[in-house]
C-alpha cells in the first residue's frame, strides 16, 4: 500500500537489510532504531546481553517485521514511562 504509514523499506540503504535473515521484500525500516530497546529484557525481541553489559539486538527482527507495527505502537506509553527522567 503506497500510503501505509506502518511500513517503510529503505532499499537504497547500503546496509539493507541490516539484520541477518531479514526478508528483503518485507523488511520494515520504520523502526530503524528500535523504540523497544530501552525496555531491556521486557522488549519482546530476540536479544542477548554481552559480557560488558551491552544489549545486542543484531539477531532481532521483531521491529522489522511488518506485522509487528501495531504491537510496537501500542507500547509507546510503556516506553515513555521507562525513559530516564531527564529525557521526558
N, CA, C and O atoms as a Tinker XYZ file with bonds, in Angstrom:
   352  protein
     1  N      0.830000   -1.172000    0.000000    73     2
     2  CA     0.000000    0.000000    0.000000    64     1     3
     3  C      0.885000    1.251000    0.000000    63     2     4     5
     4  O      1.656000    1.442000    0.940000    81     3
     5  N      0.801000    2.085000   -0.999000    73     3     6
     6  CA     1.712000    3.221000   -1.108000    64     5     7
     7  C      1.573000    4.254000    0.013000    63     6     8     9
     8  O      2.562000    4.913000    0.335000    81     7
     9  N      0.409000    4.427000    0.616000    73     7    10
    10  CA     0.216000    5.424000    1.662000    64     9    11
    11  C      0.146000    4.814000    3.057000    63    10    12    13
    12  O     -0.362000    5.456000    3.976000    81    11
    13  N      0.629000    3.626000    3.235000    73    11    14
    14  CA     0.601000    2.947000    4.522000    64    13    15
    15  C      1.742000    3.479000    5.393000    63    14    16    17
    16  O      2.914000    3.264000    5.083000    81    15
    17  N      1.397000    4.174000    6.488000    73    15    18
    18  CA     2.418000    4.736000    7.377000    64    17    19
    19  C      3.055000    3.695000    8.285000    63    18    20    21
    20  O      3.982000    4.021000    9.026000    81    19
    21  N      2.592000    2.469000    8.248000    73    19    22
    22  CA     3.134000    1.441000    9.134000    64    21    23
    23  C      4.290000    0.658000    8.513000    63    22    24    25
    24  O      4.805000   -0.278000    9.123000    81    23
    25  N      4.692000    1.035000    7.314000    73    23    26
    26  CA     5.761000    0.284000    6.646000    64    25    27
    27  C      6.604000    1.213000    5.783000    63    26    28    29
    28  O      6.081000    2.063000    5.062000    81    27
    29  N      7.910000    1.037000    5.871000    73    27    30
    30  CA     8.844000    1.781000    5.037000    64    29    31
    31  C     10.070000    0.911000    4.813000    63    30    32    33
    32  O     10.647000    0.399000    5.772000    81    31
    33  N     10.469000    0.741000    3.588000    73    31    34
    34  CA    11.678000   -0.027000    3.263000    64    33    35
    35  C     12.655000    0.883000    2.532000    63    34    36    37
    36  O     12.372000    1.355000    1.431000    81    35
    37  N     13.799000    1.123000    3.148000    73    35    38
    38  CA    14.835000    1.947000    2.528000    64    37    39
    39  C     15.793000    1.035000    1.767000    63    38    40    41
    40  O     16.889000    0.732000    2.240000    81    39
    41  N     15.375000    0.613000    0.611000    73    39    42
    42  CA    16.161000   -0.343000   -0.170000    64    41    43
    43  C     17.425000    0.270000   -0.758000    63    42    44    45
    44  O     18.270000   -0.450000   -1.291000    81    43
    45  N     17.566000    1.595000   -0.668000    73    43    46
    46  CA    18.784000    2.261000   -1.122000    64    45    47
    47  C     19.848000    2.340000   -0.030000    63    46    48    49
    48  O     20.981000    2.741000   -0.295000    81    47
    49  N     19.491000    1.965000    1.179000    73    47    50
    50  CA    20.445000    1.983000    2.292000    64    49    51
    51  C     21.544000    0.951000    2.013000    63    50    52    53
    52  O     21.237000   -0.181000    1.637000    81    51
    53  N     22.800000    1.315000    2.186000    73    51    54
    54  CA    23.883000    0.351000    1.924000    64    53    55
    55  C     23.869000   -0.845000    2.870000    63    54    56    57
    56  O     24.513000   -1.857000    2.590000    81    55
    57  N     23.152000   -0.747000    3.975000    73    55    58
    58  CA    23.079000   -1.852000    4.946000    64    57    59
    59  C     21.812000   -2.685000    4.796000    63    58    60    61
    60  O     21.616000   -3.641000    5.547000    81    59
    61  N     20.954000   -2.347000    3.850000    73    59    62
    62  CA    19.651000   -3.017000    3.717000    64    61    63
    63  C     19.787000   -4.455000    3.247000    63    62    64    65
    64  O     20.512000   -4.713000    2.286000    81    63
    65  N     19.111000   -5.402000    3.894000    73    63    66
    66  CA    18.541000   -5.314000    5.231000    64    65    67
    67  C     19.644000   -5.424000    6.270000    63    66    68    69
    68  O     20.595000   -6.186000    6.096000    81    67
    69  N     19.518000   -4.670000    7.337000    73    67    70
    70  CA    20.610000   -4.534000    8.304000    64    69    71
    71  C     20.757000   -5.706000    9.269000    63    70    72    73
    72  O     21.746000   -5.775000    9.999000    81    71
    73  N     19.809000   -6.615000    9.289000    73    71    74
    74  CA    19.898000   -7.769000   10.187000    64    73    75
    75  C     19.946000   -9.055000    9.359000    63    74    76    77
    76  O     19.247000   -9.200000    8.356000    81    75
    77  N     20.792000   -9.977000    9.811000    73    75    78
    78  CA    20.894000  -11.277000    9.132000    64    77    79
    79  C     19.532000  -11.948000    9.100000    63    78    80    81
    80  O     18.802000  -11.926000   10.091000    81    79
    81  N     19.193000  -12.534000    7.982000    73    79    82
    82  CA    17.939000  -13.261000    7.852000    64    81    83
    83  C     16.744000  -12.391000    7.534000    63    82    84    85
    84  O     15.618000  -12.885000    7.461000    81    83
    85  N     16.973000  -11.093000    7.344000    73    83    86
    86  CA    15.868000  -10.192000    7.035000    64    85    87
    87  C     15.302000  -10.443000    5.648000    63    86    88    89
    88  O     16.052000  -10.590000    4.682000    81    87
    89  N     14.000000  -10.492000    5.550000    73    87    90
    90  CA    13.296000  -10.689000    4.284000    64    89    91
    91  C     13.310000   -9.375000    3.503000    63    90    92    93
    92  O     12.658000   -8.414000    3.910000    81    91
    93  N     14.029000   -9.320000    2.410000    73    91    94
    94  CA    14.183000   -8.079000    1.627000    64    93    95
    95  C     12.849000   -7.516000    1.153000    63    94    96    97
    96  O     12.721000   -6.302000    0.998000    81    95
    97  N     11.871000   -8.351000    0.925000    73    95    98
    98  CA    10.578000   -7.889000    0.418000    64    97    99
    99  C      9.644000   -7.399000    1.526000    63    98   100   101
   100  O      8.661000   -6.717000    1.235000    81    99
   101  N      9.924000   -7.724000    2.763000    73    99   102
   102  CA     9.046000   -7.343000    3.865000    64   101   103
   103  C      9.793000   -6.714000    5.035000    63   102   104   105
   104  O      9.248000   -6.626000    6.135000    81   103
   105  N     11.020000   -6.278000    4.818000    73   103   106
   106  CA    11.837000   -5.710000    5.896000    64   105   107
   107  C     11.406000   -4.270000    6.149000    63   106   108   109
   108  O     11.523000   -3.417000    5.270000    81   107
   109  N     10.905000   -4.002000    7.358000    73   107   110
   110  CA    10.401000   -2.683000    7.715000    64   109   111
   111  C     11.512000   -1.858000    8.362000    63   110   112   113
   112  O     12.030000   -2.220000    9.419000    81   111
   113  N     11.870000   -0.756000    7.723000    73   111   114
   114  CA    12.908000    0.142000    8.240000    64   113   115
   115  C     12.322000    1.256000    9.105000    63   114   116   117
   116  O     13.066000    2.095000    9.612000    81   115
   117  N     11.014000    1.275000    9.278000    73   115   118
   118  CA    10.366000    2.347000   10.015000    64   117   119
   119  C     10.960000    2.513000   11.418000    63   118   120   121
   120  O     11.156000    3.635000   11.883000    81   119
   121  N     11.241000    1.407000   12.080000    73   119   122
   122  CA    11.850000    1.457000   13.408000    64   121   123
   123  C     13.332000    1.095000   13.290000    63   122   124   125
   124  O     13.803000    0.154000   13.929000    81   123
   125  N     14.043000    1.835000   12.484000    73   123   126
   126  CA    15.474000    1.589000   12.289000    64   125   127
   127  C     16.186000    1.555000   13.640000    63   126   128   129
   128  O     17.008000    0.675000   13.896000    81   127
   129  N     15.868000    2.511000   14.491000    73   127   130
   130  CA    16.338000    2.496000   15.871000    64   129   131
   131  C     15.154000    2.032000   16.712000    63   130   132   133
   132  O     14.163000    2.751000   16.844000    81   131
   133  N     15.251000    0.864000   17.264000    73   131   134
   134  CA    14.120000    0.221000   17.930000    64   133   135
   135  C     13.662000    0.996000   19.162000    63   134   136   137
   136  O     14.449000    1.215000   20.082000    81   135
   137  N     12.391000    1.413000   19.185000    73   135   138
   138  CA    11.885000    2.116000   20.366000    64   137   139
   139  C     11.741000    1.206000   21.587000    63   138   140   141
   140  O     11.573000    1.696000   22.704000    81   139
   141  N     11.805000   -0.101000   21.388000    73   139   142
   142  CA    11.668000   -1.041000   22.499000    64   141   143
   143  C     12.997000   -1.312000   23.206000    63   142   144   145
   144  O     13.014000   -1.948000   24.260000    81   143
   145  N     14.099000   -0.842000   22.645000    73   143   146
   146  CA    15.431000   -1.131000   23.178000    64   145   147
   147  C     15.534000   -0.799000   24.663000    63   146   148   149
   148  O     16.059000   -1.596000   25.440000    81   147
   149  N     15.042000    0.360000   25.057000    73   147   150
   150  CA    15.221000    0.785000   26.444000    64   149   151
   151  C     14.368000    0.002000   27.437000    63   150   152   153
   152  O     14.498000    0.194000   28.646000    81   151
   153  N     13.504000   -0.870000   26.946000    73   151   154
   154  CA    12.724000   -1.718000   27.846000    64   153   155
   155  C     13.540000   -2.897000   28.372000    63   154   156   157
   156  O     13.046000   -3.710000   29.154000    81   155
   157  N     14.794000   -2.978000   27.932000    73   155   158
   158  CA    15.682000   -4.036000   28.421000    64   157   159
   159  C     15.155000   -5.416000   28.092000    63   158   160   161
   160  O     14.818000   -5.701000   26.942000    81   159
   161  N     15.082000   -6.273000   29.098000    73   159   162
   162  CA    14.658000   -7.655000   28.856000    64   161   163
   163  C     13.143000   -7.796000   28.675000    63   162   164   165
   164  O     12.649000   -8.909000   28.491000    81   163
   165  N     12.409000   -6.697000   28.724000    73   163   166
   166  CA    10.953000   -6.730000   28.519000    64   165   167
   167  C     10.559000   -6.280000   27.111000    63   166   168   169
   168  O      9.379000   -6.051000   26.845000    81   167
   169  N     11.522000   -6.153000   26.217000    73   167   170
   170  CA    11.244000   -5.637000   24.873000    64   169   171
   171  C     10.440000   -6.615000   24.013000    63   170   172   173
   172  O      9.665000   -6.184000   23.159000    81   171
   173  N     10.607000   -7.907000   24.221000    73   171   174
   174  CA     9.888000   -8.903000   23.432000    64   173   175
   175  C     10.659000   -9.403000   22.225000    63   174   176   177
   176  O     10.177000  -10.270000   21.497000    81   175
   177  N     11.838000   -8.871000   22.006000    73   175   178
   178  CA    12.638000   -9.277000   20.850000    64   177   179
   179  C     13.688000  -10.311000   21.200000    63   178   180   181
   180  O     13.840000  -10.703000   22.358000    81   179
   181  N     14.409000  -10.746000   20.180000    73   179   182
   182  CA    15.485000  -11.733000   20.344000    64   181   183
   183  C     16.799000  -10.979000   20.517000    63   182   184   185
   184  O     17.382000  -10.504000   19.543000    81   183
   185  N     17.255000  -10.873000   21.742000    73   183   186
   186  CA    18.490000  -10.155000   22.039000    64   185   187
   187  C     19.339000  -11.006000   22.964000    63   186   188   189
   188  O     18.912000  -12.061000   23.434000    81   187
   189  N     20.541000  -10.531000   23.215000    73   187   190
   190  CA    21.402000  -11.187000   24.203000    64   189   191
   191  C     22.206000  -10.101000   24.904000    63   190   192   193
   192  O     22.445000   -9.027000   24.351000    81   191
   193  N     22.609000  -10.396000   26.101000    73   191   194
   194  CA    23.461000   -9.471000   26.841000    64   193   195
   195  C     24.913000   -9.869000   26.604000    63   194   196   197
   196  O     25.276000  -11.033000   26.775000    81   195
   197  N     25.727000   -8.925000   26.219000    73   195   198
   198  CA    27.154000   -9.174000   26.047000    64   197   199
   199  C     27.839000   -9.165000   27.414000    63   198   200   201
   200  O     27.278000   -8.678000   28.396000    81   199
   201  N     29.028000   -9.696000   27.464000    73   199   202
   202  CA    29.766000   -9.773000   28.729000    64   201   203
   203  C     29.974000   -8.397000   29.358000    63   202   204   205
   204  O     30.077000   -8.283000   30.579000    81   203
   205  N     30.037000   -7.348000   28.529000    73   203   206
   206  CA    30.256000   -5.998000   29.044000    64   205   207
   207  C     28.951000   -5.302000   29.442000    63   206   208   209
   208  O     28.965000   -4.117000   29.776000    81   207
   209  N     27.805000   -6.034000   29.409000    73   207   210
   210  CA    26.529000   -5.486000   29.831000    64   209   211
   211  C     25.730000   -4.789000   28.751000    63   210   212   213
   212  O     24.651000   -4.262000   29.023000    81   211
   213  N     26.242000   -4.777000   27.530000    73   211   214
   214  CA    25.546000   -4.128000   26.418000    64   213   215
   215  C     24.508000   -5.087000   25.827000    63   214   216   217
   216  O     24.762000   -6.280000   25.663000    81   215
   217  N     23.361000   -4.545000   25.519000    73   215   218
   218  CA    22.287000   -5.332000   24.899000    64   217   219
   219  C     22.570000   -5.435000   23.401000    63   218   220   221
   220  O     22.672000   -4.417000   22.717000    81   219
   221  N     22.695000   -6.655000   22.892000    73   219   222
   222  CA    22.991000   -6.903000   21.480000    64   221   223
   223  C     21.732000   -7.385000   20.772000    63   222   224   225
   224  O     21.235000   -8.476000   21.052000    81   223
   225  N     21.219000   -6.576000   19.861000    73   223   226
   226  CA    19.988000   -6.883000   19.137000    64   225   227
   227  C     20.260000   -7.260000   17.676000    63   226   228   229
   228  O     19.345000   -7.247000   16.852000    81   227
   229  N     21.487000   -7.588000   17.363000    73   227   230
   230  CA    21.847000   -7.822000   15.962000    64   229   231
   231  C     21.123000   -9.011000   15.325000    63   230   232   233
   232  O     21.030000   -9.087000   14.099000    81   231
   233  N     20.614000   -9.932000   16.131000    73   231   234
   234  CA    19.865000  -11.069000   15.580000    64   233   235
   235  C     18.346000  -10.885000   15.698000    63   234   236   237
   236  O     17.589000  -11.818000   15.429000    81   235
   237  N     17.906000   -9.708000   16.091000    73   235   238
   238  CA    16.483000   -9.466000   16.319000    64   237   239
   239  C     15.821000   -8.852000   15.084000    63   238   240   241
   240  O     16.300000   -7.857000   14.538000    81   239
   241  N     14.741000   -9.446000   14.665000    73   239   242
   242  CA    13.966000   -8.922000   13.533000    64   241   243
   243  C     12.602000   -8.379000   13.978000    63   242   244   245
   244  O     11.820000   -7.911000   13.150000    81   243
   245  N     12.321000   -8.442000   15.273000    73   243   246
   246  CA    10.996000   -8.061000   15.775000    64   245   247
   247  C     10.513000   -6.699000   15.263000    63   246   248   249
   248  O      9.419000   -6.640000   14.702000    81   247
   249  N     11.261000   -5.607000   15.422000    73   247   250
   250  CA    10.742000   -4.315000   14.955000    64   249   251
   251  C     10.740000   -4.182000   13.433000    63   250   252   253
   252  O     10.157000   -3.238000   12.900000    81   251
   253  N     11.367000   -5.087000   12.744000    73   251   254
   254  CA    11.481000   -5.013000   11.288000    64   253   255
   255  C     10.465000   -5.887000   10.554000    63   254   256   257
   256  O     10.450000   -5.948000    9.325000    81   255
   257  N      9.625000   -6.555000   11.324000    73   255   258
   258  CA     8.545000   -7.340000   10.703000    64   257   259
   259  C      7.325000   -6.456000   10.556000    63   258   260   261
   260  O      6.862000   -5.855000   11.525000    81   259
   261  N      6.821000   -6.380000    9.376000    73   259   262
   262  CA     5.677000   -5.527000    9.045000    64   261   263
   263  C      4.508000   -5.732000   10.012000    63   262   264   265
   264  O      3.855000   -4.770000   10.416000    81   263
   265  N      4.252000   -6.980000   10.378000    73   263   266
   266  CA     3.093000   -7.296000   11.206000    64   265   267
   267  C      3.228000   -6.849000   12.669000    63   266   268   269
   268  O      2.251000   -6.914000   13.414000    81   267
   269  N      4.400000   -6.402000   13.091000    73   267   270
   270  CA     4.591000   -6.004000   14.489000    64   269   271
   271  C      4.386000   -4.510000   14.739000    63   270   272   273
   272  O      4.530000   -4.059000   15.875000    81   271
   273  N      4.060000   -3.746000   13.721000    73   271   274
   274  CA     3.888000   -2.301000   13.866000    64   273   275
   275  C      2.888000   -1.949000   14.964000    63   274   276   277
   276  O      3.215000   -1.174000   15.863000    81   275
   277  N      1.698000   -2.492000   14.910000    73   275   278
   278  CA     0.648000   -2.156000   15.880000    64   277   279
   279  C      1.074000   -2.501000   17.306000    63   278   280   281
   280  O      0.811000   -1.735000   18.233000    81   279
   281  N      1.726000   -3.642000   17.485000    73   279   282
   282  CA     2.192000   -4.040000   18.812000    64   281   283
   283  C      3.207000   -3.031000   19.354000    63   282   284   285
   284  O      3.133000   -2.650000   20.522000    81   283
   285  N      4.137000   -2.601000   18.533000    73   283   286
   286  CA     5.149000   -1.633000   18.969000    64   285   287
   287  C      4.494000   -0.299000   19.313000    63   286   288   289
   288  O      4.787000    0.278000   20.361000    81   287
   289  N      3.626000    0.192000   18.459000    73   287   290
   290  CA     2.954000    1.468000   18.694000    64   289   291
   291  C      2.101000    1.400000   19.965000    63   290   292   293
   292  O      2.014000    2.381000   20.705000    81   291
   293  N      1.480000    0.262000   20.219000    73   291   294
   294  CA     0.631000    0.123000   21.406000    64   293   295
   295  C      1.443000    0.203000   22.699000    63   294   296   297
   296  O      0.863000    0.370000   23.772000    81   295
   297  N      2.757000    0.088000   22.624000    73   295   298
   298  CA     3.615000    0.100000   23.808000    64   297   299
   299  C      4.287000    1.452000   24.046000    63   298   300   301
   300  O      5.163000    1.552000   24.905000    81   299
   301  N      3.899000    2.494000   23.308000    73   299   302
   302  CA     4.565000    3.780000   23.442000    64   301   303
   303  C      4.425000    4.384000   24.846000    63   302   304   305
   304  O      5.358000    5.041000   25.307000    81   303
   305  N      3.315000    4.192000   25.533000    73   303   306
   306  CA     3.191000    4.709000   26.902000    64   305   307
   307  C      4.149000    3.974000   27.843000    63   306   308   309
   308  O      4.736000    4.580000   28.738000    81   307
   309  N      4.298000    2.677000   27.633000    73   307   310
   310  CA     5.256000    1.894000   28.424000    64   309   311
   311  C      6.680000    2.368000   28.149000    63   310   312   313
   312  O      7.494000    2.465000   29.067000    81   311
   313  N      6.973000    2.658000   26.912000    73   311   314
   314  CA     8.293000    3.157000   26.524000    64   313   315
   315  C      8.549000    4.512000   27.175000    63   314   316   317
   316  O      9.615000    4.734000   27.749000    81   315
   317  N      7.575000    5.419000   27.090000    73   315   318
   318  CA     7.723000    6.755000   27.686000    64   317   319
   319  C      7.931000    6.648000   29.197000    63   318   320   321
   320  O      8.747000    7.377000   29.761000    81   319
   321  N      7.205000    5.751000   29.851000    73   319   322
   322  CA     7.335000    5.579000   31.294000    64   321   323
   323  C      8.707000    5.046000   31.693000    63   322   324   325
   324  O      9.184000    5.309000   32.797000    81   323
   325  N      9.339000    4.300000   30.796000    73   323   326
   326  CA    10.653000    3.711000   31.081000    64   325   327
   327  C     11.800000    4.667000   30.794000    63   326   328   329
   328  O     12.942000    4.398000   31.166000    81   327
   329  N     11.507000    5.770000   30.141000    73   327   330
   330  CA    12.567000    6.715000   29.793000    64   329   331
   331  C     13.155000    7.355000   31.046000    63   330   332   333
   332  O     12.435000    7.637000   32.003000    81   331
   333  N     14.443000    7.577000   31.035000    73   331   334
   334  CA    15.051000    8.291000   32.167000    64   333   335
   335  C     14.380000    9.662000   32.318000    63   334   336   337
   336  O     14.013000   10.294000   31.328000    81   335
   337  N     14.228000   10.103000   33.547000    73   335   338
   338  CA    13.524000   11.359000   33.830000    64   337   339
   339  C     14.059000   12.530000   33.018000    63   338   340   341
   340  O     13.273000   13.358000   32.557000    81   339
   341  N     15.360000   12.623000   32.831000    73   339   342
   342  CA    15.936000   13.765000   32.108000    64   341   343
   343  C     15.572000   13.767000   30.615000    63   342   344   345
   344  O     15.771000   14.778000   29.941000    81   343
   345  N     15.041000   12.655000   30.089000    73   343   346
   346  CA    14.597000   12.606000   28.689000    64   345   347
   347  C     13.193000   13.134000   28.531000    63   346   348   349
   348  O     12.820000   13.564000   27.440000    81   347
   349  N     12.402000   13.116000   29.590000    73   347   350
   350  CA    10.977000   13.471000   29.500000    64   349   351
   351  C     10.781000   14.971000   29.425000    63   350   352
   352  O      9.646000   15.442000   29.346000    81   351
